[in-house]
């Protein structure tokens, strides 16, 4: 959608819909479905978006922020400000339920924040064991399913990277 295609009234819902086009570079889902959008403020054609990182040391933050800025500038033509908030805490519970299914198709599970466990994305068995606290990135842990033998990674809460069971 371009500025000329945008509706006469720009609102937060239109901004969120536009952000659906911004995918996480490491996962097959949008930043909206991943639960990164913390707040949206629209003032005329000016937009301010605050995002919540999955992990403060994530190397993809600059890429995601720039992609979001470009997409929103296409939408509004006005001033766009995209910032990262470190005041809140992202957890896998913020992932949209339908997106969890998409992640499972790619062999990525989600650790329940309170349970520190991850069901197998291949067979849905809860009988899994953590192989490593860290996976291919700091926001993931590696697991093995004792029921079907699949190895998989699961997204985890930031606190889990610093000694919590997950």
PATORFI-857026 format. One record per atom (N, C-alpha, C): residue in one letter; x, y, z. Coordinates in Angstrom, 2 decimals. Layout:
// residues N
residuo A, c1 X, c2 Y, c3 Z
...
This chain:
// residues 166
residuo X, c1 0.85, c2 -1.18, c3 0.00
residuo X, c1 0.00, c2 0.00, c3 0.00
residuo X, c1 0.89, c2 1.24, c3 0.00
residuo X, c1 0.56, c2 2.19, c3 -0.80
residuo X, c1 1.31, c2 3.44, c3 -0.85
residuo X, c1 0.49, c2 4.53, c3 -0.17
residuo X, c1 1.09, c2 5.71, c3 -0.04
residuo X, c1 0.39, c2 6.84, c3 0.57
residuo X, c1 -0.91, c2 7.10, c3 -0.18
residuo X, c1 -0.88, c2 7.01, c3 -1.49
residuo X, c1 -2.08, c2 7.28, c3 -2.29
residuo X, c1 -3.15, c2 6.21, c3 -2.09
residuo X, c1 -2.75, c2 5.01, c3 -1.71
residuo X, c1 -3.71, c2 3.94, c3 -1.47
residuo X, c1 -4.27, c2 3.97, c3 -0.05
residuo X, c1 -3.59, c2 4.69, c3 0.84
residuo X, c1 -4.02, c2 4.71, c3 2.24
residuo X, c1 -5.38, c2 5.37, c3 2.37
residuo X, c1 -6.12, c2 4.93, c3 3.36
residuo X, c1 -7.43, c2 5.53, c3 3.59
residuo X, c1 -7.24, c2 6.96, c3 4.08
residuo X, c1 -8.32, c2 7.75, c3 3.99
residuo X, c1 -8.26, c2 9.16, c3 4.39
residuo X, c1 -7.89, c2 9.29, c3 5.87
residuo X, c1 -8.30, c2 8.34, c3 6.68
residuo X, c1 -8.02, c2 8.40, c3 8.11
residuo X, c1 -7.04, c2 7.30, c3 8.46
residuo X, c1 -5.87, c2 7.69, c3 8.87
residuo X, c1 -4.86, c2 6.74, c3 9.30
residuo X, c1 -5.07, c2 6.48, c3 10.79
residuo X, c1 -5.17, c2 5.21, c3 11.17
residuo X, c1 -5.34, c2 4.88, c3 12.57
residuo X, c1 -4.39, c2 3.75, c3 12.96
residuo X, c1 -4.39, c2 3.41, c3 14.24
residuo X, c1 -3.48, c2 2.39, c3 14.75
residuo X, c1 -3.71, c2 1.04, c3 14.09
residuo X, c1 -4.96, c2 0.71, c3 13.78
residuo X, c1 -5.24, c2 -0.57, c3 13.12
residuo X, c1 -4.58, c2 -0.64, c3 11.74
residuo X, c1 -4.59, c2 0.46, c3 11.00
residuo X, c1 -3.95, c2 0.49, c3 9.69
residuo X, c1 -2.44, c2 0.32, c3 9.83
residuo X, c1 -1.87, c2 0.91, c3 10.87
residuo X, c1 -0.43, c2 0.77, c3 11.11
residuo X, c1 -0.10, c2 -0.69, c3 11.42
residuo X, c1 -0.88, c2 -1.31, c3 12.28
residuo X, c1 -0.64, c2 -2.72, c3 12.63
residuo X, c1 -0.79, c2 -3.61, c3 11.40
residuo X, c1 -1.80, c2 -3.34, c3 10.59
residuo X, c1 -1.97, c2 -4.12, c3 9.35
residuo X, c1 -0.73, c2 -3.98, c3 8.45
residuo X, c1 -0.19, c2 -2.78, c3 8.34
residuo X, c1 1.02, c2 -2.57, c3 7.53
residuo X, c1 2.21, c2 -3.32, c3 8.12
residuo X, c1 2.30, c2 -3.35, c3 9.44
residuo X, c1 3.41, c2 -4.06, c3 10.09
residuo X, c1 3.31, c2 -5.57, c3 9.92
residuo X, c1 2.15, c2 -6.07, c3 9.51
residuo X, c1 2.03, c2 -7.50, c3 9.19
residuo X, c1 2.95, c2 -7.88, c3 8.03
residuo X, c1 3.35, c2 -6.88, c3 7.23
residuo X, c1 4.25, c2 -7.11, c3 6.10
residuo X, c1 5.71, c2 -7.20, c3 6.53
residuo X, c1 6.00, c2 -6.93, c3 7.78
residuo X, c1 7.38, c2 -6.95, c3 8.28
residuo X, c1 7.62, c2 -8.28, c3 8.99
residuo X, c1 8.39, c2 -9.14, c3 8.36
residuo X, c1 8.68, c2 -10.44, c3 8.95
residuo X, c1 9.93, c2 -10.40, c3 9.81
residuo X, c1 9.96, c2 -11.25, c3 10.82
residuo X, c1 11.17, c2 -11.45, c3 11.59
residuo X, c1 12.17, c2 -12.13, c3 10.64
residuo X, c1 13.42, c2 -11.68, c3 10.57
residuo X, c1 14.36, c2 -12.26, c3 9.61
residuo X, c1 14.79, c2 -13.69, c3 9.95
residuo X, c1 14.55, c2 -14.13, c3 11.19
residuo X, c1 14.96, c2 -15.48, c3 11.58
residuo X, c1 13.80, c2 -16.46, c3 11.68
residuo X, c1 12.57, c2 -15.94, c3 11.64
residuo X, c1 11.39, c2 -16.79, c3 11.82
residuo X, c1 10.39, c2 -16.51, c3 10.72
residuo X, c1 9.57, c2 -17.49, c3 10.37
residuo X, c1 8.64, c2 -17.31, c3 9.26
residuo X, c1 7.32, c2 -16.64, c3 9.66
residuo X, c1 7.39, c2 -15.61, c3 10.51
residuo X, c1 6.17, c2 -14.90, c3 10.94
residuo X, c1 6.43, c2 -13.40, c3 11.04
residuo X, c1 5.37, c2 -12.63, c3 11.02
residuo X, c1 5.50, c2 -11.17, c3 11.09
residuo X, c1 5.82, c2 -10.73, c3 12.52
residuo X, c1 6.32, c2 -9.51, c3 12.62
residuo X, c1 6.62, c2 -8.97, c3 13.95
residuo X, c1 5.35, c2 -8.74, c3 14.76
residuo X, c1 4.22, c2 -8.58, c3 14.07
residuo X, c1 2.93, c2 -8.44, c3 14.76
residuo X, c1 2.55, c2 -9.78, c3 15.39
residuo X, c1 2.60, c2 -10.85, c3 14.59
residuo X, c1 2.25, c2 -12.17, c3 15.10
residuo X, c1 3.24, c2 -12.66, c3 16.16
residuo X, c1 4.48, c2 -12.21, c3 16.07
residuo X, c1 5.48, c2 -12.58, c3 17.06
residuo X, c1 5.27, c2 -11.84, c3 18.38
residuo X, c1 4.46, c2 -10.79, c3 18.35
residuo X, c1 4.15, c2 -10.05, c3 19.57
residuo X, c1 5.15, c2 -8.96, c3 19.89
residuo X, c1 5.84, c2 -8.44, c3 18.87
residuo X, c1 6.84, c2 -7.41, c3 19.10
residuo X, c1 6.25, c2 -6.01, c3 19.19
residuo X, c1 5.05, c2 -5.79, c3 18.65
residuo X, c1 4.46, c2 -4.45, c3 18.63
residuo X, c1 3.88, c2 -4.16, c3 20.02
residuo X, c1 4.53, c2 -3.23, c3 20.72
residuo X, c1 4.09, c2 -2.88, c3 22.08
residuo X, c1 3.08, c2 -1.74, c3 22.07
residuo X, c1 3.33, c2 -0.71, c3 21.23
residuo X, c1 2.39, c2 0.40, c3 21.17
residuo X, c1 2.48, c2 1.11, c3 19.83
residuo X, c1 1.36, c2 1.74, c3 19.45
residuo X, c1 1.27, c2 2.50, c3 18.21
residuo X, c1 0.58, c2 3.81, c3 18.54
residuo X, c1 1.18, c2 4.93, c3 18.07
residuo X, c1 0.59, c2 6.25, c3 18.28
residuo X, c1 0.55, c2 6.95, c3 16.92
residuo X, c1 -0.64, c2 7.39, c3 16.52
residuo X, c1 -0.81, c2 8.06, c3 15.24
residuo X, c1 -1.28, c2 9.48, c3 15.49
residuo X, c1 -0.59, c2 10.45, c3 14.87
residuo X, c1 -0.97, c2 11.86, c3 14.96
residuo X, c1 -0.94, c2 12.41, c3 13.54
residuo X, c1 -2.08, c2 12.41, c3 12.87
residuo X, c1 -2.13, c2 12.83, c3 11.47
residuo X, c1 -1.41, c2 11.82, c3 10.61
residuo X, c1 -0.35, c2 12.27, c3 9.91
residuo X, c1 0.46, c2 11.36, c3 9.11
residuo X, c1 1.71, c2 10.90, c3 9.86
residuo X, c1 1.89, c2 11.36, c3 11.08
residuo X, c1 3.05, c2 10.98, c3 11.88
residuo X, c1 2.73, c2 9.75, c3 12.71
residuo X, c1 3.67, c2 8.81, c3 12.72
residuo X, c1 3.45, c2 7.54, c3 13.41
residuo X, c1 4.64, c2 7.25, c3 14.33
residuo X, c1 4.31, c2 6.83, c3 15.55
residuo X, c1 5.33, c2 6.38, c3 16.49
residuo X, c1 4.96, c2 4.96, c3 16.91
residuo X, c1 5.92, c2 4.05, c3 16.75
residuo X, c1 5.72, c2 2.66, c3 17.11
residuo X, c1 6.82, c2 2.26, c3 18.07
residuo X, c1 6.41, c2 1.58, c3 19.13
residuo X, c1 7.39, c2 1.04, c3 20.08
residuo X, c1 7.32, c2 -0.47, c3 19.98
residuo X, c1 8.50, c2 -1.08, c3 19.77
residuo X, c1 8.61, c2 -2.53, c3 19.64
residuo X, c1 9.29, c2 -3.10, c3 20.87
residuo X, c1 8.99, c2 -4.34, c3 21.16
residuo X, c1 9.56, c2 -5.05, c3 22.30
residuo X, c1 10.43, c2 -6.18, c3 21.76
residuo X, c1 11.74, c2 -6.17, c3 22.02
residuo X, c1 12.61, c2 -7.21, c3 21.46
residuo X, c1 12.40, c2 -8.55, c3 22.15
residuo X, c1 12.59, c2 -9.64, c3 21.39
residuo X, c1 12.53, c2 -10.96, c3 22.00
residuo X, c1 13.70, c2 -11.13, c3 22.97
residuo X, c1 14.81, c2 -10.48, c3 22.63
residuo X, c1 16.02, c2 -10.59, c3 23.44
residuo X, c1 16.83, c2 -9.32, c3 23.20
residuo X, c1 17.28, c2 -8.66, c3 24.25
residuo X, c1 17.94, c2 -7.35, c3 24.09
residuo X, c1 19.20, c2 -7.40, c3 23.24
residuo X, c1 19.87, c2 -8.52, c3 23.19
residuo X, c1 21.09, c2 -8.63, c3 22.39
residuo X, c1 20.85, c2 -9.15, c3 20.99
residuo X, c1 19.60, c2 -9.20, c3 20.56
residuo X, c1 19.27, c2 -9.75, c3 19.25
residuo X, c1 19.95, c2 -8.94, c3 18.14
residuo X, c1 20.71, c2 -9.60, c3 17.27
residuo X, c1 21.39, c2 -8.87, c3 16.20
residuo X, c1 20.43, c2 -8.38, c3 15.10
residuo X, c1 19.18, c2 -8.82, c3 15.13
residuo X, c1 18.23, c2 -8.44, c3 14.09
residuo X, c1 17.46, c2 -7.16, c3 14.41
residuo X, c1 17.67, c2 -6.55, c3 15.57
residuo X, c1 16.88, c2 -5.38, c3 15.97
residuo X, c1 16.99, c2 -4.24, c3 14.96
residuo X, c1 18.18, c2 -3.92, c3 14.52
residuo X, c1 18.36, c2 -2.82, c3 13.56
residuo X, c1 17.65, c2 -3.13, c3 12.25
residuo X, c1 17.76, c2 -4.36, c3 11.79
residuo X, c1 17.11, c2 -4.77, c3 10.54
residuo X, c1 15.59, c2 -4.66, c3 10.66
residuo X, c1 15.04, c2 -5.19, c3 11.74
residuo X, c1 13.58, c2 -5.14, c3 11.94
residuo X, c1 13.11, c2 -3.70, c3 12.04
residuo X, c1 13.80, c2 -2.89, c3 12.82
residuo X, c1 13.41, c2 -1.49, c3 12.99
residuo X, c1 13.43, c2 -0.73, c3 11.67
residuo X, c1 14.46, c2 -0.94, c3 10.87
residuo X, c1 14.56, c2 -0.24, c3 9.58
residuo X, c1 13.47, c2 -0.72, c3 8.62
residuo X, c1 13.22, c2 -2.01, c3 8.57
residuo X, c1 12.17, c2 -2.54, c3 7.69
residuo X, c1 10.80, c2 -1.98, c3 8.12
residuo X, c1 10.54, c2 -1.90, c3 9.42
residuo X, c1 9.28, c2 -1.33, c3 9.91
residuo X, c1 9.17, c2 0.15, c3 9.53
residuo X, c1 10.26, c2 0.91, c3 9.69
residuo X, c1 10.26, c2 2.33, c3 9.33
residuo X, c1 9.94, c2 2.52, c3 7.85
residuo X, c1 10.61, c2 1.74, c3 7.00
residuo X, c1 10.37, c2 1.87, c3 5.55
residuo X, c1 8.93, c2 1.52, c3 5.20
residuo X, c1 8.41, c2 0.45, c3 5.79
residuo X, c1 7.04, c2 0.04, c3 5.48
residuo X, c1 6.03, c2 1.10, c3 5.91
residuo X, c1 6.25, c2 1.67, c3 7.09
residuo X, c1 5.31, c2 2.68, c3 7.59
residuo X, c1 5.44, c2 3.99, c3 6.83
residuo X, c1 6.64, c2 4.32, c3 6.38
residuo X, c1 6.80, c2 5.53, c3 5.57
residuo X, c1 6.07, c2 5.37, c3 4.24
residuo X, c1 6.11, c2 4.16, c3 3.66
residuo X, c1 5.33, c2 3.89, c3 2.44
residuo X, c1 3.85, c2 4.13, c3 2.69
residuo X, c1 3.38, c2 3.74, c3 3.85
residuo X, c1 1.97, c2 3.87, c3 4.20
residuo X, c1 1.56, c2 5.32, c3 4.40
residuo X, c1 2.37, c2 6.07, c3 5.14
residuo X, c1 1.94, c2 7.40, c3 5.58
residuo X, c1 2.53, c2 8.55, c3 4.80
residuo X, c1 3.77, c2 8.43, c3 4.41
residuo X, c1 4.47, c2 9.55, c3 3.80
residuo X, c1 4.88, c2 10.59, c3 4.82
residuo X, c1 4.47, c2 10.41, c3 6.06
residuo X, c1 4.80, c2 11.35, c3 7.13
residuo X, c1 6.03, c2 10.91, c3 7.91
residuo X, c1 6.20, c2 11.53, c3 9.06
residuo X, c1 7.31, c2 11.16, c3 9.94
residuo X, c1 7.00, c2 9.84, c3 10.61
residuo X, c1 8.00, c2 8.97, c3 10.65
residuo X, c1 7.84, c2 7.65, c3 11.28
residuo X, c1 8.97, c2 7.47, c3 12.28
residuo X, c1 8.59, c2 7.11, c3 13.47
residuo X, c1 9.57, c2 6.84, c3 14.52
residuo X, c1 9.31, c2 5.42, c3 15.03
residuo X, c1 10.34, c2 4.57, c3 14.95
residuo X, c1 10.26, c2 3.21, c3 15.47
residuo X, c1 11.35, c2 3.08, c3 16.52
residuo X, c1 10.95, c2 2.75, c3 17.74
residuo X, c1 11.91, c2 2.60, c3 18.83
residuo X, c1 11.73, c2 1.23, c3 19.48
residuo X, c1 12.76, c2 0.83, c3 20.20
residuo X, c1 12.73, c2 -0.42, c3 20.96
residuo X, c1 12.57, c2 -0.10, c3 22.43
residuo X, c1 11.62, c2 -0.76, c3 23.06
residuo X, c1 11.38, c2 -0.58, c3 24.48
residuo X, c1 12.04, c2 -1.71, c3 25.25
residuo X, c1 12.78, c2 -1.37, c3 26.26
residuo X, c1 13.40, c2 -2.39, c3 27.12
residuo X, c1 12.77, c2 -2.36, c3 28.50
residuo X, c1 11.67, c2 -1.61, c3 28.62
residuo X, c1 10.98, c2 -1.51, c3 29.91
residuo X, c1 10.12, c2 -2.75, c3 30.17
residuo X, c1 9.51, c2 -3.26, c3 29.12
residuo X, c1 8.68, c2 -4.46, c3 29.25
residuo X, c1 9.50, c2 -5.70, c3 29.01
residuo X, c1 8.82, c2 -6.83, c3 29.02
residuo X, c1 9.52, c2 -8.10, c3 28.81
residuo X, c1 8.72, c2 -8.94, c3 27.83
residuo X, c1 9.35, c2 -9.32, c3 26.74
residuo X, c1 8.71, c2 -10.20, c3 25.77
residuo X, c1 8.76, c2 -11.63, c3 26.30
residuo X, c1 7.69, c2 -12.36, c3 26.07
residuo X, c1 7.68, c2 -13.80, c3 26.36
residuo X, c1 7.01, c2 -14.50, c3 25.18
residuo X, c1 7.24, c2 -15.80, c3 25.03
residuo X, c1 6.57, c2 -16.54, c3 23.95
residuo X, c1 5.04, c2 -16.50, c3 24.05
residuo X, c1 4.51, c2 -16.17, c3 25.21
residuo X, c1 3.07, c2 -16.05, c3 25.38
residuo X, c1 2.49, c2 -14.92, c3 24.52
residuo X, c1 3.34, c2 -14.00, c3 24.04
residuo X, c1 2.89, c2 -12.89, c3 23.19
residuo X, c1 2.67, c2 -13.32, c3 21.74
residuo X, c1 3.15, c2 -14.50, c3 21.37
residuo X, c1 3.00, c2 -14.98, c3 20.00
residuo X, c1 1.54, c2 -15.34, c3 19.74
residuo X, c1 1.01, c2 -14.87, c3 18.62
residuo X, c1 -0.38, c2 -15.16, c3 18.26
residuo X, c1 -0.56, c2 -16.67, c3 18.12
residuo X, c1 -1.67, c2 -17.21, c3 18.61
residuo X, c1 -1.89, c2 -18.66, c3 18.55
residuo X, c1 -1.75, c2 -19.24, c3 17.13
residuo X, c1 -2.27, c2 -18.56, c3 16.12
residuo X, c1 -2.13, c2 -19.08, c3 14.75
residuo X, c1 -0.67, c2 -19.09, c3 14.30
residuo X, c1 0.13, c2 -18.17, c3 14.81
residuo X, c1 1.55, c2 -18.11, c3 14.44
residuo X, c1 2.33, c2 -19.25, c3 15.08
residuo X, c1 1.91, c2 -19.71, c3 16.25
residuo X, c1 2.57, c2 -20.85, c3 16.87
residuo X, c1 2.47, c2 -22.07, c3 15.97
residuo X, c1 1.33, c2 -22.22, c3 15.30
residuo X, c1 1.17, c2 -23.31, c3 14.34
residuo X, c1 2.12, c2 -23.17, c3 13.17
residuo X, c1 2.30, c2 -21.94, c3 12.68
residuo X, c1 3.25, c2 -21.70, c3 11.58
residuo X, c1 4.67, c2 -22.03, c3 11.99
residuo X, c1 5.02, c2 -21.65, c3 13.21
residuo X, c1 6.36, c2 -21.96, c3 13.71
residuo X, c1 6.57, c2 -23.46, c3 13.80
residuo X, c1 5.56, c2 -24.19, c3 14.26
residuo X, c1 5.66, c2 -25.65, c3 14.40
residuo X, c1 5.93, c2 -26.31, c3 13.05
residuo X, c1 5.33, c2 -25.75, c3 11.98
residuo X, c1 5.57, c2 -26.30, c3 10.64
residuo X, c1 7.04, c2 -26.20, c3 10.25
residuo X, c1 7.76, c2 -25.23, c3 10.83
residuo X, c1 9.18, c2 -25.05, c3 10.56
residuo X, c1 10.05, c2 -25.69, c3 11.65
residuo X, c1 9.42, c2 -26.47, c3 12.54
residuo X, c1 10.18, c2 -27.17, c3 13.57
residuo X, c1 10.60, c2 -26.29, c3 14.73
residuo X, c1 9.91, c2 -25.18, c3 14.97
residuo X, c1 10.23, c2 -24.28, c3 16.08
residuo X, c1 9.08, c2 -24.34, c3 17.07
residuo X, c1 9.39, c2 -24.64, c3 18.32
residuo X, c1 8.38, c2 -24.68, c3 19.37
residuo X, c1 8.40, c2 -23.39, c3 20.17
residuo X, c1 7.57, c2 -23.35, c3 21.20
residuo X, c1 7.49, c2 -22.20, c3 22.09
residuo X, c1 7.49, c2 -22.69, c3 23.53
residuo X, c1 8.39, c2 -22.17, c3 24.31
residuo X, c1 8.46, c2 -22.53, c3 25.72
residuo X, c1 7.42, c2 -21.71, c3 26.46
residuo X, c1 6.57, c2 -22.38, c3 27.20
residuo X, c1 5.60, c2 -21.66, c3 28.03
residuo X, c1 6.38, c2 -20.94, c3 29.13
residuo X, c1 6.13, c2 -19.66, c3 29.27
residuo X, c1 6.91, c2 -18.83, c3 30.20
residuo X, c1 6.89, c2 -19.37, c3 31.62
residuo X, c1 5.75, c2 -19.86, c3 32.07
residuo X, c1 5.64, c2 -20.34, c3 33.45
residuo X, c1 6.12, c2 -21.77, c3 33.60
residuo X, c1 6.09, c2 -22.57, c3 32.54
residuo X, c1 6.37, c2 -23.99, c3 32.67
residuo X, c1 7.81, c2 -24.38, c3 32.36
residuo X, c1 8.53, c2 -23.58, c3 31.59
residuo X, c1 9.89, c2 -23.88, c3 31.16
residuo X, c1 9.97, c2 -25.20, c3 30.41
residuo X, c1 8.91, c2 -25.56, c3 29.71
residuo X, c1 8.89, c2 -26.77, c3 28.89
residuo X, c1 8.43, c2 -26.39, c3 27.50
residuo X, c1 8.71, c2 -27.27, c3 26.56
residuo X, c1 8.28, c2 -27.02, c3 25.19
residuo X, c1 7.76, c2 -28.33, c3 24.59
residuo X, c1 6.49, c2 -28.37, c3 24.22
residuo X, c1 6.00, c2 -29.57, c3 23.55
residuo X, c1 6.64, c2 -29.69, c3 22.17
residuo X, c1 6.74, c2 -30.90, c3 21.71
residuo X, c1 7.35, c2 -31.16, c3 20.41
residuo X, c1 6.49, c2 -30.58, c3 19.29
residuo X, c1 7.08, c2 -29.78, c3 18.39
residuo X, c1 6.30, c2 -29.23, c3 17.29
residuo X, c1 5.95, c2 -30.28, c3 16.23
residuo X, c1 6.63, c2 -31.43, c3 16.24
residuo X, c1 6.34, c2 -32.48, c3 15.26
residuo X, c1 5.18, c2 -33.36, c3 15.68
residuo X, c1 5.19, c2 -33.82, c3 16.95
residuo X, c1 4.16, c2 -34.77, c3 17.39
residuo X, c1 3.31, c2 -34.25, c3 18.55
residuo X, c1 3.60, c2 -33.05, c3 19.05
residuo X, c1 2.87, c2 -32.40, c3 20.15
residuo X, c1 3.06, c2 -33.08, c3 21.50
residuo X, c1 3.98, c2 -34.02, c3 21.59
residuo X, c1 4.23, c2 -34.69, c3 22.87
residuo X, c1 4.86, c2 -33.73, c3 23.87
residuo X, c1 4.44, c2 -33.79, c3 25.13
residuo X, c1 5.09, c2 -32.98, c3 26.16
residuo X, c1 6.38, c2 -33.64, c3 26.67
residuo X, c1 6.65, c2 -34.85, c3 26.20
residuo X, c1 7.83, c2 -35.59, c3 26.66
residuo X, c1 9.07, c2 -35.15, c3 25.90
residuo X, c1 9.61, c2 -34.01, c3 26.32
residuo X, c1 10.81, c2 -33.45, c3 25.68
residuo X, c1 11.86, c2 -33.17, c3 26.73
residuo X, c1 13.10, c2 -33.10, c3 26.27
residuo X, c1 14.19, c2 -32.74, c3 27.18
residuo X, c1 15.06, c2 -31.68, c3 26.52
residuo X, c1 15.54, c2 -30.77, c3 27.36
residuo X, c1 16.40, c2 -29.71, c3 26.84
residuo X, c1 17.79, c2 -30.29, c3 26.59
residuo X, c1 18.30, c2 -30.06, c3 25.40
residuo X, c1 19.63, c2 -30.51, c3 25.02
residuo X, c1 20.65, c2 -29.42, c3 25.32
residuo X, c1 20.26, c2 -28.17, c3 25.07
residuo X, c1 21.14, c2 -27.03, c3 25.32
residuo X, c1 20.30, c2 -25.81, c3 25.67
residuo X, c1 20.77, c2 -25.02, c3 26.61
residuo X, c1 20.06, c2 -23.79, c3 26.98
residuo X, c1 19.99, c2 -22.82, c3 25.81
residuo X, c1 20.97, c2 -22.88, c3 24.91
residuo X, c1 20.99, c2 -21.98, c3 23.76
residuo X, c1 20.89, c2 -22.77, c3 22.47
residuo X, c1 20.13, c2 -22.21, c3 21.51
residuo X, c1 19.99, c2 -22.80, c3 20.19
residuo X, c1 20.81, c2 -22.01, c3 19.20
residuo X, c1 20.27, c2 -21.86, c3 17.99
residuo X, c1 20.99, c2 -21.14, c3 16.94
residuo X, c1 21.07, c2 -19.64, c3 17.22
residuo X, c1 20.24, c2 -19.17, c3 18.14
residuo X, c1 20.32, c2 -17.78, c3 18.59
residuo X, c1 20.01, c2 -17.76, c3 20.08
residuo X, c1 20.32, c2 -16.65, c3 20.73
residuo X, c1 20.17, c2 -16.56, c3 22.18
residuo X, c1 18.72, c2 -16.62, c3 22.65
residuo X, c1 17.77, c2 -16.37, c3 21.76
residuo X, c1 16.36, c2 -16.40, c3 22.16
residuo X, c1 15.74, c2 -17.78, c3 22.00
residuo X, c1 16.57, c2 -18.80, c3 21.76
residuo X, c1 16.06, c2 -20.16, c3 21.58
residuo X, c1 16.85, c2 -21.16, c3 22.42
residuo X, c1 16.20, c2 -22.25, c3 22.80
residuo X, c1 16.84, c2 -23.39, c3 23.44
residuo X, c1 16.67, c2 -24.59, c3 22.53
residuo X, c1 17.58, c2 -25.56, c3 22.64
residuo X, c1 17.50, c2 -26.78, c3 21.83
residuo X, c1 16.89, c2 -27.90, c3 22.66
residuo X, c1 16.00, c2 -28.65, c3 22.04
residuo X, c1 15.29, c2 -29.75, c3 22.70
residuo X, c1 15.33, c2 -31.01, c3 21.85
residuo X, c1 15.02, c2 -32.14, c3 22.50
residuo X, c1 14.82, c2 -33.42, c3 21.83
residuo X, c1 13.54, c2 -34.02, c3 22.37
residuo X, c1 12.73, c2 -34.53, c3 21.48
residuo X, c1 11.48, c2 -35.18, c3 21.88
residuo X, c1 11.79, c2 -36.63, c3 22.20
residuo X, c1 11.46, c2 -37.08, c3 23.39
residuo X, c1 11.72, c2 -38.47, c3 23.76
residuo X, c1 10.65, c2 -39.41, c3 23.18
residuo X, c1 9.56, c2 -38.87, c3 22.68
residuo X, c1 8.51, c2 -39.70, c3 22.08
residuo X, c1 8.82, c2 -40.03, c3 20.62
residuo X, c1 9.17, c2 -39.02, c3 19.81
residuo X, c1 9.39, c2 -39.27, c3 18.38
residuo X, c1 10.85, c2 -39.11, c3 17.96
residuo X, c1 11.70, c2 -38.59, c3 18.85
residuo X, c1 13.11, c2 -38.43, c3 18.55
residuo X, c1 13.49, c2 -37.16, c3 17.82
residuo X, c1 12.52, c2 -36.32, c3 17.49
residuo X, c1 12.82, c2 -35.08, c3 16.77
residuo X, c1 13.65, c2 -34.14, c3 17.63
residuo X, c1 14.54, c2 -33.44, c3 16.97
residuo X, c1 15.28, c2 -32.35, c3 17.62
residuo X, c1 14.67, c2 -31.06, c3 17.12
residuo X, c1 14.52, c2 -30.10, c3 18.01
residuo X, c1 13.91, c2 -28.84, c3 17.63
residuo X, c1 14.41, c2 -27.73, c3 18.54
residuo X, c1 14.16, c2 -26.49, c3 18.10
residuo X, c1 14.45, c2 -25.32, c3 18.91
residuo X, c1 13.14, c2 -24.73, c3 19.37
residuo X, c1 13.17, c2 -24.07, c3 20.51
residuo X, c1 11.98, c2 -23.42, c3 21.03
residuo X, c1 12.34, c2 -22.01, c3 21.47
residuo X, c1 11.46, c2 -21.06, c3 21.15
residuo X, c1 11.63, c2 -19.68, c3 21.61
residuo X, c1 11.44, c2 -19.64, c3 23.11
residuo X, c1 12.23, c2 -18.81, c3 23.76
residuo X, c1 12.16, c2 -18.75, c3 25.23
residuo X, c1 12.07, c2 -17.31, c3 25.70
residuo X, c1 11.72, c2 -17.16, c3 26.95
residuo X, c1 11.67, c2 -15.84, c3 27.59
residuo X, c1 13.09, c2 -15.34, c3 27.80
residuo X, c1 13.31, c2 -14.03, c3 27.76
residuo X, c1 14.67, c2 -13.50, c3 27.95
residuo X, c1 15.31, c2 -13.95, c3 29.25
residuo X, c1 14.58, c2 -14.03, c3 30.35
residuo X, c1 15.14, c2 -14.45, c3 31.62
residuo X, c1 15.66, c2 -15.88, c3 31.59
residuo X, c1 15.11, c2 -16.69, c3 30.69
residuo X, c1 15.53, c2 -18.08, c3 30.59
residuo X, c1 16.96, c2 -18.18, c3 30.08
residuo X, c1 17.45, c2 -17.16, c3 29.42
residuo X, c1 18.82, c2 -17.17, c3 28.91
residuo X, c1 19.84, c2 -16.98, c3 30.03
residuo X, c1 19.39, c2 -16.55, c3 31.19
residuo X, c1 20.30, c2 -16.23, c3 32.26
residuo X, c1 20.16, c2 -17.15, c3 33.47
residuo X, c1 19.95, c2 -18.42, c3 33.19
residuo X, c1 19.97, c2 -19.37, c3 34.29
residuo X, c1 18.65, c2 -19.98, c3 34.67
residuo X, c1 17.53, c2 -19.46, c3 34.22
residuo X, c1 16.25, c2 -20.09, c3 34.52
residuo X, c1 16.22, c2 -21.44, c3 33.82
residuo X, c1 15.37, c2 -22.36, c3 34.24
residuo X, c1 15.38, c2 -23.71, c3 33.71
residuo X, c1 15.31, c2 -23.84, c3 32.20
residuo X, c1 14.63, c2 -22.95, c3 31.51
residuo X, c1 14.51, c2 -23.10, c3 30.05
residuo X, c1 15.75, c2 -22.53, c3 29.40
